Amino acid sequence: MKITQLQPGWTAVAALLAAVAAGSSVLFAAGADPGDVLAAVVRGAFGDLYAVGETLTRATPLLLAGLAVALGFRAGVLNIGAEGQIMAGAAAAVAVGLHMGGVPAPIAAAATLAAAACGGAAAASVAAWLRYRRSVPEVLSTILLNFVLLNLSSWLVRGPLQEAARAYPQSDRIAAEAMLPQLAPPTRLHAGFLLALAAAGCCYLLLFRTALGLRLRAVGLGVQAARFAGFEPAKVAFFATSMSGALAGTAGGVEVAGLTGRLYGDLSGGIGYVAIAVALLGRLHPLGIVAAAIVFGALESSAAEMQRSAGVSAAVAQVIEATALMGLLAADFAAKRASRSGATAESAAEEPA
Amino acid sequence: MRRMAPFRFLACIGLLLAASCSGGSSPNSPAKLHVALLSPGPVNDNGWNASAYEGLLRIEKELGAKKSQQQVKNPSEFEEGYRSNARAGATLIFGHGFEFGDAALKVGKEFPGTKFLVSAGAPGVHSENVASMVWRVEDAAYLCGRIAASLSKTGKAGCVGGEDIPPVRSAFNAFEQGAKLGNPNFEVRQVYVGNWHDIGAARAQTLSLIEAGCDVLFHDADAAGLGMLEAAEQKGVFAFGCTKDQSSSAPKAVVASAVTDVPKSFVEIAREIQEGRFRGRRIEWTRKEGMVGIVWNPAMKARVPAEVLKQVEELDSKIASGSLKIPYSAQ
């Protein structure tokens, strides 16, 4: 089964419900009070304006990185290196953002985010080059590059990008001019969320309303067919990989410019891996990914509230995320089997007649 | 239909949003002590986070406080962790690590009625309602160094640190200073794992220290320090534990441990707040308050020469009385 030929529609919702059911049974098995937990989930994710802001804040990098994964997958490029590309983007954003003092705010922020996109794209291009010049499968190269990039950023905050005081493994704060505007204080929601929504819109237009998008999807569906149709699969896939890296890099950039203001060695914190689940749950469709990112943002936000008020471990949210992904794959598999055996039965019925 | 699926999905989310927005926020109850802990890692790590959690449990038991705990995954969550707990009515919030400093100062301004604590915070991280606290491991590391000098045959010791940060460097420098009291030519090497959890890396670095002639070892590497203890036990060299009494982790290697009583310090802060005498400041917990000290491994104590034992006791009582001060030096 090709990852680009996922069954759409009901399977995503079914998988999510299965995951919530599985997650709840884990919770209740652990002895949590169901009422407390449910109240905490709702309050934590959508309880008031603050909670909604928190959900959307957490959804922001997931949305950008989810789009990154989806854009790659659509073109048949299995980029699972978003985690490392996020760090590359964050590091580039900090390297540029530090020197933006005195530059007009919109330009400073734009330059910082552009640096992030370039950082991510550069990181992904390494994998693309290995794939199309040296035939190294990108599944391998991107996951291996994750380790390289994570360790590289961990070195940066102890070396060239370490704070001037040279005390802690973190960078100095980027210039205030480079920080993204806050949308709804006191929530942490920042302009990066709007940027992520716009990116989803652009991805939608690119994939479904342009010739380039058609080529990209054609390459994803079948390299041979695309070649016969006159497309150059390698060029298209190279473009998709770099774009994918640019989106992941931007996810790192908005985390820095919208939230932390500094580079830390563990800034990405697994966002790049959760993004794979987000992309698949969103059926590799930009609008589906907006929804999936908000669901996962809500899940993380309510996980924090569950910890605070119901004493539930942080691991439970991860269990739910993992179950959602596995449920999704299982549902896809089942749907595929059902449609295939249905088709066989039909043709068998037609034959005698 | 293929195209429609995501829209349906979005509609579901919209409904969920609309349905749940009606809930109210939590009430504020300043009368009762409500203590929250933000831990940078899981509280079952048998080290840094576990000791903070133990402190939280003791505050709950001894002072009748309401408790809540939250593990933060990455730096973008620090601020949110403080703010959400403050909004939920917490009167005291511990951020267990230097990295919480920025967030504590920022959120501290938004919630003047809530007290914010930063463990191992950098100098300057305090305000009206924000305090940072450090444990002066130096007081115990100095004594460990003195003992180490009497046990070493090669005149060389190795120190394995987690992150290369000022408090760790300072502890190792105190260890070296203590060792030089016994042997002015004593040499101390410092290596850093780069994190607090990679036992394998700590073990490998320790083996290369032993290879280089270090026959006494000390660490300040939290969970990763277990790798140092393993290597010491295996190679039959002396070692000193850190943070907790680690005699049981390497019974044939550990001579003594430089311990810090993190739980007791947590209770002390909570008590200050309950009794209304808290003020934002940089707090240094030392041997004097009984928050730092050495704990011997009874099975290994006999290996230390009697005159050294006597000197260590004298030094310890001088440090405890305050007449001997071990300097903070992160050079």
Interface residues (C-beta under 8 A of the other chain):
Chain A: P8 G9 W10 A12 V13 V42 R43 A45 F46 G47 D48 Y50 V52 E54 T57 S154 R158 A167 Y168 P169 Q170 R173 P186 R188 E255 L259 T260 G261 R262 Y264 D266 L267 S268 G269 G270 I271 G282 R283 H285 L287 G288 V290 A291 A292 I294 V295 A304 E305 Q307 R308 S309 G311 S313 A314 A315
Chain B: M1 R2 M4 A5 P6 F7 R8 F9 L10 C12 I13 L16 L17 S20 C21 G23 G24 S25 S26 A36 P42 S68 Q69 Q70 Q71 K73 N74 P75 S76 E77 E79 E80 G81 R83 S84 N85 R87 A88 F98 E99 D102 E110 A122 E163 D164 I165 P166 G194 A330
